[in-house]
Amino acid sequence: MKKVTVFLIVAALLFVGMFAIGTIVENSSDRYAVTANQSAVKDRLDGEGDLYPVYVSFDEQYRDYYVKLCAGFESCSEVIFLDEFDSKEEMETVEEWLDENYRNIVYEQPDCFWIDPNSYIIEERQSGREYTLSAKPNYTLDKSEVAEKKEIYDAVVRDITDEAKRKDNVFDSVLYVYDTILSKTDYDHDLADAKDSSLNGYSAYGCLVDGKTVCSGYTLAFTSIMQKLGIVCGAEFDSMSDSEFFSGHVWNYCKLDGEYYYFDLTWDDTSFDSDELRKHLDYTHDYFAITSEELRETNLTVKENTTSPESTADKYNYYTYKNMYCEKYSFNDVRRIIKNQPQDDFAVIKFGSATERVKAEKDLFENQRLYEILTDVYSVKYIASVSGLHLYIFYE
């Protein structure tokens, strides 16, 4: 998290570090816009509270700060006033809360795609015995650009949401959103190397409109549409994400029929897989509705002290739901799974462990029993997924 703390003695600001002394004149129209917008923002958050797990985790005082921040974001306010305090200690307590939660709040408001979630300035002011605390967001677009791009963005989000709502059940709705995002977006490795979260590619806009993004864009875009479908959806960050170099990873969790699941669109983008797999598939479903245990086994940088919900359900896991799962290797089960898959040039099977997948490989390929299932093919290639649980079989 990049943070600059600013101290004001009477009317002068002393910027810590390399900043010069200057005077901040707060834009009164900004303050009015934030104040006027707070009621609408609070009504939305309270009315749909379950859709905002970060918001509902706070007590009334901190919910008020959350509302002020969101109202400021939506108004593109240069300075967002938070509160006045009788002591420096009280102010520093809120400052610490802001430092810990600013990024989480921005990720819970993905439609404010002009906010850099990793960079902002804290302004502390002292006048006599009173202290005031404000936040100065880092906007990636100016106000005129926001209005223009938001119209385009809203139309794309609305189209995907409307189509998802036409599906017969929650699984098909979520799968449609997942596949649509992955099919229209490419992971931008150059952007990831730049490590500059102020660029549009890090946002839901970069994902859904520009079609090039990194893990944050996938996560924010998915969150946005899940919220509009009335599905609780949040973001979780790995331990690397706490560094100032933005080298970490972020993914989603969702609550479906009262149970939690994890989703990682980034890792289902085959740009991270083998050259052979990329030749055949643009994306996979290996990280669609997985459990906490599977997440920890396949992502070595998951925070040990994560605050995200524990996930043990497997009903909506892609492979379970599609009857493409083998807890333990069985030739007859594999035969059934392959025969029931709709595509005619490849098959995918998920196993309960990498050990069971290896058993399948030995029997199907070393013992050549696959040809008892696929009697009319002449060329076969197989690939194990990065997680080690999935077996991809391509044939002609």
Secondary structure, DSSP 8 states (H G I E B T S, - for coil): -EEEEEEEETTEEEESSS---B-----HHHHHHHHHHHHHHHHHHHHTGGG-HHHHTS-HHHHHHHHHHHHHHHHT-S-EEEEEESSHHHHHHHHHHHHHHHHHHHHT-TT-TTEEEEEEEEEEEEETTEEEEEEEEEESS-HHHHHHHHHHHHHHHHHHHHHHHTSSSHHHHHHHHHHHHHHH-EE-HHHHHHT-TTSGGGSHHIIIIISEE-HHHHHHHHHHHHHHTT--EEEEEBGGGGSTT----EEEEEEETTEEEEE-TTTTBGGGS-HHHHHH-SB--TTEEE-HHHHHHH-TTB-TT--S------TT-HHHHTT-EESS--HHHHHHHHHH-S-SSEEEEEESSHHHHHHHHIIIIIS-THHHH-TT-S-EEEEE-TTSSEEEEEE-
